[in-house]
Amino acid sequence: MATTDLLTLDDARRACLIPDGVTDRDSDLAGTYVPAVTDVVEDVVGPVVARTFTRTELGGGEAVVLPHVGVSAVSVTVAGAAVASTGFVVDEAAGIVWASSGAFGGTTDEVVVTYTAGVATSTADVPAPIRLAARMILAWMWRRDVNGRPDQASGDKTTSKTPSGYDIPQAALSLLRPSAAGRAPGFA
């Protein structure tokens, strides 16, 4: 399992109601289900467990718009040369890096922005609403896979689509909704 996964193997076992000591599906859970659930949840809320990203663009513009919000630890290079922290301003909430004066280099210069995004420092720090939504989605996926049909036992017969089109239980999406603006539930 990756250090950026939202659930531990124990979380996954509990979500799927797998009894203690039964480990024959651990490789499926760790190798397929947990990473898939992480991708689905992050499709709605953005990066959860903090990690480093790099955005590369051609220069000449006044700003670089990052694909994530809630960014930190930003560094910028233009044409391979580091830009001093006084050479740019970061709007962390919006995920925009502005050149302090003028533009980032010339139109053919490569601008590289390296930054950290995510609201939790580790899987153990994932906010409770996100962890619960991830467990709900995992349980729903597991029951569909094991039974070969949609889950009728949970009483949740409605699903919603994430921005990329994944079907997930409506209740899970409701837990993630406060995060749609890029802020994880429980974080200001």
trRosetta pair geometry for C-beta under 8 A, 3 or more apart (Angstrom, degrees):
i j d omega theta_ij theta_ji phi_ij phi_ji
1 5 5.0 -63 179 9 104 153
1 8 7.5 128 105 -140 168 46
1 9 6.5 -146 -29 -52 146 91
1 30 4.8 -96 -57 -157 96 93
1 31 8.0 -110 -75 -68 63 41
1 34 5.8 -16 -124 93 114 148
1 35 7.5 -164 -137 -54 70 88
2 5 5.0 126 64 -32 79 92
2 35 6.5 79 10 -98 115 102
2 38 7.7 -106 60 41 118 173
3 49 6.9 -159 133 143 67 146
3 122 7.2 -63 -178 -136 91 78
3 123 7.2 -130 -170 -26 49 104
4 38 6.9 108 120 -172 82 146
4 47 7.8 -56 -162 -154 122 94
4 48 7.8 129 -177 66 81 80
4 49 4.3 -174 -142 75 60 123
4 51 5.5 -20 -94 -44 131 136
4 118 7.9 -108 -138 -108 101 150
4 123 7.9 154 -161 -65 11 88
5 8 7.8 126 102 -81 116 34
5 34 5.0 29 -161 150 135 111
5 35 6.2 -75 -102 -84 107 58
5 38 5.0 -105 -133 -62 59 143
5 49 7.4 13 46 5 23 148
5 123 6.0 8 82 -97 71 125
6 34 7.6 -165 51 -171 70 83
6 37 6.6 -109 51 113 118 100
6 38 4.8 167 -2 -102 96 82
6 41 5.8 6 -25 54 164 153
6 48 5.7 35 -96 75 104 152
6 49 6.9 -158 -85 -24 58 107
6 123 6.5 153 -154 -132 18 84
6 126 5.3 101 -154 -114 77 159
6 130 6.5 -113 -153 142 129 104
6 131 6.6 -169 165 -104 98 59
6 134 4.5 -150 112 -104 135 165
7 11 3.9 -134 -164 91 95 134
7 12 5.3 114 130 -55 131 82
7 15 7.3 -34 -149 -11 153 141
7 34 5.2 -130 67 -134 102 102
7 37 6.5 10 8 86 125 139
7 38 7.6 -138 14 -62 81 89
7 123 7.1 -152 -39 -161 1 117
7 131 7.0 124 -90 -146 78 77
7 134 5.4 -167 -46 130 110 130
7 135 6.6 132 -102 -75 133 73
7 138 6.7 -21 -1 -41 167 154
8 11 4.6 107 49 2 71 101
8 12 7.1 -133 97 -3 42 86
8 123 5.9 121 -60 139 81 141
9 12 5.5 -53 -150 36 35 114
9 13 6.4 38 151 -21 66 102
9 26 6.2 27 -160 -148 128 96
9 29 6.2 103 -139 110 77 125
9 30 5.4 -15 -96 -78 106 103
9 34 7.3 -71 -87 -52 55 151
10 13 5.7 -49 -146 33 34 112
10 14 6.4 32 156 -16 65 105
11 14 6.0 -61 -152 39 29 109
11 15 6.2 29 153 -21 66 109
11 131 7.2 -99 -144 -168 143 101
11 134 7.8 24 146 104 134 114
11 135 6.2 -108 173 -90 98 105
12 15 5.7 -54 -145 35 30 113
12 16 6.3 13 160 -4 65 112
12 29 4.4 134 135 -176 143 123
12 30 7.4 -170 40 -67 161 56
12 33 6.3 122 -149 98 129 123
12 34 5.3 -72 -75 -72 138 105
12 138 5.9 -114 -129 176 75 154
13 16 6.2 -71 -149 48 26 100
13 18 4.4 -89 -157 61 78 113
13 20 7.9 89 145 -91 140 47
13 22 7.8 153 -148 73 117 87
13 26 7.8 -15 -73 -97 108 79
13 29 6.9 8 -64 -136 65 173
14 17 7.5 28 -176 -77 33 35
14 18 7.7 -78 -56 42 21 76
14 135 7.3 -29 93 -143 95 126
15 135 4.0 -151 -99 -159 122 83
15 136 7.6 -117 -148 -52 114 22
15 138 4.6 50 123 87 150 119
15 139 4.5 -126 167 -57 87 92
15 142 7.2 138 117 2 94 144
16 25 7.8 -109 118 101 158 142
16 29 7.1 -116 -2 -101 149 122
16 138 6.7 -80 -54 137 89 101
16 139 6.0 -170 -84 -109 47 66
16 142 4.4 -122 -115 -178 104 172
17 139 7.6 69 -13 -130 90 107
18 22 5.2 -131 174 81 95 118
18 25 6.6 -134 -112 53 148 123
19 22 4.9 78 66 -2 81 120
22 25 7.5 18 139 19 97 94
23 26 4.7 -9 -171 -26 77 125
25 28 4.8 -47 -172 41 77 118
25 29 5.8 79 130 -25 86 100
26 29 5.6 -57 -145 39 33 111
26 30 5.8 18 164 -8 71 112
27 30 6.1 -58 -135 47 28 102
27 31 5.4 4 172 0 65 124
28 31 6.5 -65 -123 50 16 95
28 32 5.4 -37 -168 34 58 118
28 33 6.3 49 141 -13 76 107
29 32 7.4 -55 -95 53 6 76
29 33 5.0 -43 -136 45 47 123
29 34 6.0 56 160 -27 68 100
30 33 7.9 18 -12 47 16 84
30 34 5.9 -9 -126 20 33 130
31 35 7.3 -30 172 6 27 121
32 35 6.8 -84 -158 44 14 99
32 36 6.1 8 162 -17 60 119
33 36 5.7 -63 -145 38 27 111
33 37 6.2 24 161 -19 66 106
33 138 5.8 83 165 -142 113 96
33 141 6.3 162 -138 100 98 133
33 142 6.6 30 -129 -74 146 91
34 37 5.8 -52 -144 36 30 110
34 38 6.5 36 154 -22 62 104
34 138 7.2 13 -91 -109 54 132
35 38 5.5 -52 -149 34 35 117
35 39 6.5 36 154 -19 66 102
36 39 5.7 -53 -153 35 33 111
36 40 6.4 31 152 -18 66 106
36 141 7.1 160 104 -162 130 168
37 40 5.6 -53 -146 37 34 111
37 41 6.2 31 158 -16 68 107
37 134 5.1 97 154 -161 121 86
37 137 5.2 144 -135 96 99 116
37 138 4.7 -23 -81 -71 150 90
37 141 7.0 -137 -75 11 95 147
38 41 6.1 -58 -145 39 27 106
38 42 6.1 18 160 -11 64 114
38 48 7.6 -125 -151 33 84 123
38 134 7.3 26 -80 -133 50 127
39 42 6.0 -63 -142 44 26 106
39 43 6.4 40 153 -34 62 100
40 43 5.6 -46 -157 18 31 118
40 44 7.6 19 150 -9 59 100
40 137 5.9 -169 95 172 140 154
40 162 6.1 -177 -166 -24 74 159
40 166 4.8 -135 -129 127 100 168
40 168 6.2 136 167 -71 129 128
41 44 6.1 -64 -167 37 39 105
41 45 6.2 -18 160 24 76 111
41 48 6.7 -3 118 -31 119 138
41 130 6.4 97 -177 -165 135 91
41 133 6.3 126 -117 107 112 112
41 134 5.2 -30 -59 -87 148 91
41 137 6.8 -162 -61 22 92 156
41 176 6.7 -157 -148 -102 78 139
42 45 6.3 -74 -122 62 37 77
42 46 6.2 -21 -163 152 74 10
42 47 6.0 28 -142 -91 118 34
42 48 6.1 -115 -88 -11 92 93
43 162 4.4 68 108 151 124 139
43 163 5.7 -158 163 47 91 90
43 164 4.8 -87 -151 12 134 114
43 166 6.2 116 59 13 160 126
44 162 5.1 -97 -61 -137 90 104
44 163 6.8 157 -94 -2 50 95
44 173 6.9 -160 -116 -131 153 76
44 176 4.6 41 122 148 145 143
44 179 6.5 76 127 90 94 114
44 180 6.6 -61 177 -93 82 73
45 48 6.3 50 97 -72 124 94
45 130 6.6 -73 25 -112 171 117
45 176 5.5 -116 -50 -162 110 103
45 179 3.6 -14 -118 142 106 137
45 180 7.2 -78 -96 -75 59 35
45 182 7.6 128 -171 -123 58 27
45 184 6.1 64 -178 -96 133 75
46 68 5.3 124 -162 -137 124 90
46 69 6.5 -111 -78 40 174 78
46 70 7.1 137 103 35 146 118
46 117 6.7 -81 159 156 114 125
46 118 8.0 -153 126 -93 89 50
46 179 7.5 -149 26 164 85 104
46 182 5.6 26 4 -129 148 70
47 50 6.9 83 139 -110 121 34
47 51 6.3 -130 -158 35 137 91
47 53 7.7 -139 -46 -39 152 126
47 68 5.9 0 7 -131 109 143
47 117 4.5 107 46 112 137 97
47 118 4.1 -76 130 -78 107 80
47 119 7.9 154 105 -2 71 68
48 118 5.8 28 111 -148 16 90
48 119 6.0 -44 -151 41 53 90
48 120 5.6 10 156 21 77 111
48 126 5.8 31 157 -124 127 98
48 127 7.9 -123 -155 20 107 87
48 130 5.8 160 -128 168 138 155
48 184 6.6 97 -127 -93 81 135
49 118 5.4 -21 112 -166 18 143
49 120 5.1 -47 -100 80 56 101
49 121 7.4 3 -152 125 72 11
49 122 6.3 29 -140 -143 111 17
49 123 6.1 -18 -88 -67 139 55
49 125 7.8 118 -113 64 80 94
49 126 6.8 -49 -66 -77 87 95
50 116 5.4 26 -174 176 107 108
50 117 6.8 -177 -134 94 68 25
50 118 3.2 -164 -83 68 47 122
50 119 7.4 178 -58 21 86 16
50 120 6.6 -155 -15 77 81 42
50 121 5.8 -16 23 -110 120 44
51 116 6.9 -175 96 -143 17 75
51 117 7.3 -25 59 59 60 66
51 118 5.9 78 7 -26 62 141
52 73 7.8 -70 -105 98 91 128
52 114 6.4 6 -173 -177 107 94
52 115 7.2 164 -147 88 64 28
52 116 5.5 -43 -92 -91 62 71
53 66 7.5 111 97 -164 132 114
53 67 7.7 -117 163 53 154 100
53 68 6.6 123 25 10 160 135
53 114 7.4 175 88 -150 44 52
53 115 5.9 -20 60 66 87 77
53 116 7.5 141 15 -107 78 23
53 117 5.9 -4 5 14 126 111
54 112 6.3 -13 -168 -169 103 96
54 113 7.1 155 -156 81 52 49
54 114 5.0 -17 -102 -100 80 77
55 64 6.2 145 108 164 129 125
55 66 5.5 -141 -26 -117 156 76
55 67 7.0 166 -94 0 123 89
55 112 7.4 156 80 -155 48 48
55 113 4.6 -10 59 59 98 100
55 115 7.6 -3 5 16 104 108
56 110 6.2 -13 -165 -171 103 101
56 111 7.0 153 -154 81 51 52
56 112 5.1 -12 -101 -102 82 76
56 113 7.8 -170 -75 23 37 66
57 61 7.3 -36 129 29 134 130
57 64 5.6 178 26 -123 139 105
57 110 7.8 149 80 -157 31 56
57 111 5.1 -21 68 62 80 104
57 113 7.9 8 13 2 100 104
58 61 8.0 93 94 -7 68 103
58 107 6.2 25 153 179 115 55
58 108 6.7 -37 -155 -123 109 23
58 109 7.1 116 -166 68 61 46
58 110 6.8 -51 -107 -102 49 47
58 111 7.0 61 151 12 9 94
59 78 5.9 70 -92 -146 136 105
59 79 7.4 -37 -23 -40 146 88
59 103 6.6 111 169 143 87 103
59 104 4.6 -127 -138 108 91 82
59 105 3.3 -37 -168 75 165 102
59 106 5.7 69 91 67 123 31
59 107 6.3 -134 84 -102 73 16
59 108 7.2 -21 45 59 97 24
59 109 3.6 1 12 69 140 97
59 110 7.0 -51 -25 -6 95 5
59 111 4.7 123 -80 -40 78 108
60 103 5.3 -3 -169 160 26 146
60 104 7.1 -42 11 69 22 68
60 105 6.7 -55 -46 94 51 66
60 106 5.9 12 -73 171 89 30
60 107 3.7 29 -56 -87 148 63
60 108 8.0 62 -38 -8 118 38
60 109 7.4 145 -34 38 75 92
61 64 7.1 120 86 -69 122 60
61 99 7.8 160 108 -12 55 123
61 103 5.8 144 78 -148 11 104
61 104 6.2 -7 64 33 64 99
61 111 7.9 -101 45 10 94 158
62 98 6.3 -4 151 -150 83 79
62 99 5.3 -115 -156 33 51 106
62 102 7.4 -143 -106 143 80 29
62 103 5.5 -75 -75 -103 53 69
62 104 7.6 146 -124 -8 14 81
63 96 5.4 -4 -175 -176 128 103
63 97 6.4 153 -158 80 70 48
63 98 4.8 -28 -99 -100 95 63
63 99 6.9 -126 -71 0 46 76
64 76 7.8 163 18 -118 142 116
64 96 7.3 160 79 -158 46 56
64 97 4.7 -6 54 57 96 103
64 104 6.9 11 -39 -7 104 158
64 111 6.1 -154 -72 124 133 132
64 113 5.1 175 101 -25 153 144
65 95 6.8 62 -169 113 61 90
65 96 5.5 -22 -107 -107 63 83
66 69 7.7 151 85 -74 105 39
66 71 5.9 42 78 -52 163 151
66 95 4.0 -115 65 174 101 99
66 96 6.9 -150 11 -78 84 31
66 97 6.8 72 -35 -11 106 97
66 113 6.6 -110 -84 106 105 141
66 115 6.4 -32 -120 41 154 149
66 117 7.7 176 146 -62 135 135
67 95 7.3 -97 66 160 15 147
68 71 6.0 115 98 -69 99 98
68 95 5.3 178 93 -118 43 140
68 115 7.7 -166 66 97 116 124
68 117 3.9 13 130 -133 151 167
68 182 7.5 135 -176 -140 60 113
69 92 7.7 89 -178 150 65 51
69 93 6.1 9 -175 172 108 38
69 94 6.2 -61 -123 -158 103 11
69 95 4.2 -100 -93 -31 53 112
69 117 7.5 102 68 -139 25 120
69 181 7.8 -60 73 150 159 57
69 182 3.4 1 67 -164 131 155
69 183 7.9 -60 107 -51 121 63
70 92 6.4 31 -139 159 25 88
70 93 6.7 26 -75 -118 54 42
70 95 7.3 -16 18 -65 42 95
70 117 6.0 100 86 -148 82 82
70 118 7.6 -169 110 20 118 11
70 119 6.5 -22 155 -71 154 85
70 182 5.4 -179 -18 156 105 103
70 183 6.6 142 -71 -93 130 59
71 74 6.1 62 137 -67 117 108
71 90 6.8 -113 89 -176 111 125
71 92 5.3 -142 60 -142 66 69
71 95 5.4 103 -14 -114 118 72
71 115 4.5 2 -168 163 120 138
71 116 6.7 135 -161 72 66 48
71 117 5.1 -41 -100 -83 71 89
72 92 6.3 30 -75 -132 65 125
72 115 6.9 135 64 -171 28 90
72 116 5.1 -35 70 69 80 102
72 117 7.6 148 20 -85 69 42
73 115 6.2 141 82 -151 69 54
73 116 4.3 40 47 7 118 114
74 88 7.5 -107 124 102 125 129
74 90 4.9 150 26 -88 156 146
74 97 6.1 180 -176 -98 145 123
74 113 6.5 -18 -160 -169 96 96
74 114 7.3 150 -152 82 46 51
74 115 4.5 -3 -100 -100 73 101
75 82 7.0 -40 -179 -142 107 98
75 83 7.9 153 -179 52 62 81
75 113 7.4 161 82 -153 45 50
75 114 4.9 -9 58 59 94 99
75 115 7.5 -177 22 -72 58 59
76 82 7.5 112 85 -159 53 55
76 83 4.2 -24 91 42 103 124
76 87 7.1 -130 72 92 129 110
76 88 5.2 79 5 -7 152 155
76 97 6.4 163 -76 165 127 146
76 104 7.2 -105 178 -128 133 126
76 111 6.9 -17 -165 -169 98 89
76 112 7.1 153 -155 81 49 53
76 113 5.4 -13 -102 -102 79 73
76 114 7.9 -168 -75 22 34 69
77 80 6.0 -8 164 -149 123 12
77 81 6.1 157 -159 73 83 28
77 82 5.3 -46 -99 -92 84 44
77 83 6.5 -172 -101 -7 26 83
77 111 7.4 167 86 -152 51 43
77 112 4.7 -2 55 55 97 102
78 81 6.0 -29 67 61 68 85
78 83 5.7 63 -3 -56 101 112
78 104 5.4 -160 -97 180 126 85
78 105 4.1 176 -176 -41 125 124
78 109 5.3 28 -180 151 88 133
78 110 7.5 165 -154 83 43 48
78 111 5.4 -9 -105 -103 76 74
78 112 8.0 -167 -75 22 34 68
79 105 5.7 150 -20 -126 105 149
79 109 4.2 -64 -54 -145 99 103
79 110 6.2 119 -87 42 42 71
80 110 7.4 54 -38 64 67 108
83 87 4.1 -119 175 82 101 141
83 88 5.9 65 122 -17 135 112
83 104 7.7 -61 -71 -132 156 93
84 87 4.8 107 59 -13 72 105
85 88 7.2 -81 -158 49 37 79
86 100 6.3 5 151 -52 58 167
87 99 7.1 -34 161 -152 75 68
87 100 5.3 -133 -164 13 28 120
87 101 7.9 -78 -145 25 62 82
88 97 5.4 9 174 179 131 95
88 98 6.3 154 -162 80 74 46
88 99 5.9 -50 -105 -111 79 36
88 100 5.7 -115 -78 -31 22 85
88 104 7.8 25 -91 -88 116 106
89 97 7.5 159 79 -159 42 52
89 98 4.6 -17 61 62 93 104
89 100 5.9 112 -24 -88 91 74
90 96 7.5 159 -156 86 49 49
90 97 5.4 -19 -104 -107 74 74
90 98 7.6 -169 -79 21 26 75
91 94 4.2 -2 123 42 120 109
91 95 7.2 -39 92 27 84 19
91 96 4.4 11 48 55 114 93
91 97 7.8 -147 25 -72 70 31
91 98 7.0 60 -15 -14 98 107
92 95 7.5 23 -174 -70 28 44
93 182 7.4 128 -171 94 62 135
95 117 7.7 22 -110 -102 113 129
95 182 7.5 -133 -27 -142 118 155
97 113 5.4 178 19 -122 158 144
97 115 7.9 -153 -56 -58 128 137
99 102 5.9 -67 126 82 135 55
99 103 5.5 130 31 -148 167 17
99 104 4.9 -151 -76 -52 123 72
104 109 7.2 -143 133 91 77 122
104 111 4.5 47 138 -103 138 140
105 109 3.2 -76 143 67 143 155
105 111 6.3 -170 28 -69 121 96
106 109 4.9 107 52 -14 69 106
118 121 8.0 130 112 -84 116 30
119 127 6.6 -19 115 -20 130 114
119 183 7.5 100 -89 -160 138 48
119 184 3.9 -136 47 6 170 135
119 187 5.1 -128 -156 -21 128 166
120 123 7.5 86 128 -92 137 14
120 125 3.9 165 -160 99 97 96
120 126 4.8 -50 -59 -84 170 46
120 127 6.8 -142 -66 -20 113 69
120 184 7.5 7 -34 13 89 176
121 125 5.1 48 41 31 75 157
122 125 5.1 91 52 10 69 102
123 126 6.0 -20 -164 -21 42 112
126 130 5.3 -113 172 88 99 116
126 131 4.7 123 106 -65 115 96
126 134 7.6 -17 154 7 152 144
127 130 4.9 79 67 13 86 107
127 131 6.9 -160 92 -9 39 91
127 184 4.9 154 10 149 142 120
127 185 5.3 173 133 75 143 77
127 186 4.3 173 -144 45 127 132
127 187 6.6 -110 -68 -25 142 98
128 131 5.6 -56 -140 39 32 112
128 132 6.1 30 162 -19 68 107
128 185 7.6 -82 66 98 69 117
128 186 6.8 98 31 -44 85 152
129 132 5.8 -54 -144 38 30 110
129 133 6.3 31 156 -19 64 107
129 175 4.6 -173 -175 -177 92 96
129 176 7.2 168 140 -76 104 43
129 178 7.3 32 108 41 164 119
129 179 7.9 -178 102 -33 123 115
129 184 7.8 165 64 174 105 80
129 185 3.8 3 43 65 142 152
129 186 6.6 172 10 -19 107 108
130 133 5.7 -53 -146 38 31 111
130 134 6.3 33 154 -21 64 106
130 175 7.4 173 -79 136 31 108
130 176 6.8 76 -107 -102 69 82
130 179 7.0 72 -82 -56 104 154
130 184 5.9 -36 -41 -154 134 110
130 185 6.5 178 -35 34 82 101
131 134 5.7 -56 -150 36 29 113
131 135 6.5 28 153 -18 64 105
132 135 5.7 -54 -148 36 32 111
132 136 6.4 34 152 -20 65 105
132 175 5.8 -132 87 -152 105 161
133 136 5.6 -53 -148 35 32 113
133 137 6.3 31 155 -17 66 105
133 172 4.2 111 -154 -161 80 80
133 173 7.6 115 -146 -58 123 21
133 175 4.0 -163 -68 83 109 129
133 176 5.0 105 -144 -48 171 95
134 137 5.8 -54 -146 37 30 109
134 138 6.2 32 154 -20 64 107
134 172 7.9 127 -47 -152 21 119
135 138 5.6 -54 -145 37 31 113
135 139 6.3 32 156 -19 65 105
136 139 5.9 -54 -147 36 28 109
136 140 6.3 29 154 -18 63 109
136 169 5.7 -99 149 53 112 135
136 171 6.2 -119 -174 95 157 105
136 172 4.2 -167 90 -80 126 106
136 175 7.5 130 20 14 142 143
137 140 5.7 -57 -149 38 30 113
137 141 6.3 30 154 -18 66 106
137 168 5.1 -29 -113 -142 107 111
137 169 6.7 -151 -91 21 59 94
137 172 5.0 110 -55 -152 87 167
138 141 5.8 -55 -146 38 30 110
138 142 6.1 32 155 -22 65 109
139 142 5.6 -55 -145 36 29 114
139 143 6.3 27 158 -17 64 106
139 154 7.8 122 123 -91 116 138
140 143 6.1 -55 -146 36 27 107
140 144 6.5 25 155 -17 61 108
140 151 6.0 -115 -139 8 67 142
140 154 7.2 -49 -97 -9 84 165
140 156 7.6 -67 -99 84 121 128
140 168 7.1 119 73 -153 152 60
140 169 5.1 -164 -72 -33 156 113
140 172 7.5 -103 -3 -22 141 140
141 144 5.8 -61 -152 38 29 111
141 145 6.2 24 155 -16 66 110
142 145 5.9 -60 -148 39 28 108
142 146 6.0 18 161 -12 67 112
143 146 6.0 -56 -134 43 28 104
143 147 5.6 6 171 3 66 118
143 151 4.3 49 110 -85 137 117
143 153 7.4 -130 -159 41 147 111
143 154 7.4 170 37 -33 170 117
144 147 6.5 -65 -130 52 18 95
144 148 7.7 83 171 -90 50 4
144 149 7.0 -118 -142 92 63 20
144 150 6.0 -4 -110 -107 99 38
144 151 6.1 -80 -62 -32 73 87
145 148 7.5 18 -178 -71 22 45
147 151 7.0 122 37 -89 147 64
149 152 7.9 -10 118 -18 110 100
150 157 7.7 73 146 -137 130 71
151 154 5.0 33 137 3 126 110
151 156 7.5 21 94 64 115 85
152 157 7.1 25 -123 -92 61 100
154 169 7.6 -65 116 -112 150 142
156 169 4.8 30 140 -149 143 118
156 170 6.6 -159 -166 38 106 87
156 171 5.6 -80 -118 -3 141 118
158 169 7.5 84 85 -156 61 60
158 170 4.4 3 104 -17 105 134
159 167 4.4 27 154 -173 144 97
159 168 6.2 149 -158 71 93 23
159 169 6.0 -66 -108 -97 72 31
159 170 6.3 -149 -120 -40 18 75
160 167 7.5 148 74 -147 25 56
160 168 6.3 -32 63 64 74 76
160 169 7.8 17 19 130 81 18
160 170 5.1 96 -19 -100 105 69
160 173 4.5 -47 60 -3 134 165
161 165 5.3 -22 -165 -136 119 38
161 166 6.6 140 -153 65 63 38
161 167 6.1 -38 -93 -89 67 53
161 168 7.8 122 -116 18 21 77
162 165 6.8 -43 64 29 71 17
162 166 4.4 9 25 48 116 94
162 168 6.2 54 -42 1 99 121
162 173 7.5 -156 -82 -106 72 109
168 172 5.1 -90 154 76 114 128
168 173 5.7 132 90 -52 112 95
169 172 4.6 90 69 3 90 103
169 173 7.2 -163 95 -5 49 84
170 173 5.6 -57 -150 39 36 111
170 174 6.3 43 151 -26 68 103
171 174 5.6 -49 -151 30 32 116
171 175 6.9 34 151 -19 62 100
172 175 5.8 -52 -158 31 36 112
172 176 6.6 23 149 -10 66 109
173 176 5.6 -64 -149 44 37 107
173 177 6.5 64 150 -52 68 88
174 177 5.6 -24 -150 -8 34 121
175 185 7.1 -74 174 -19 69 155
176 179 5.1 -62 -174 39 66 119
176 180 7.2 91 134 -53 81 77
176 185 7.7 -118 -122 -24 32 114
177 180 5.6 -21 -158 -17 47 113
178 181 7.8 -52 172 24 44 96
178 183 7.1 -63 145 88 83 91
178 184 7.9 54 102 169 96 25
178 185 4.6 88 72 -89 129 86
179 182 7.2 135 178 -15 62 1
179 183 6.2 -135 -127 82 53 44
179 184 5.2 14 -110 -112 111 41
179 185 5.9 -68 -52 -29 94 73
183 187 5.6 -149 -176 86 88 95
183 188 7.2 -40 -160 167 137 14
184 187 4.7 52 65 19 86 123
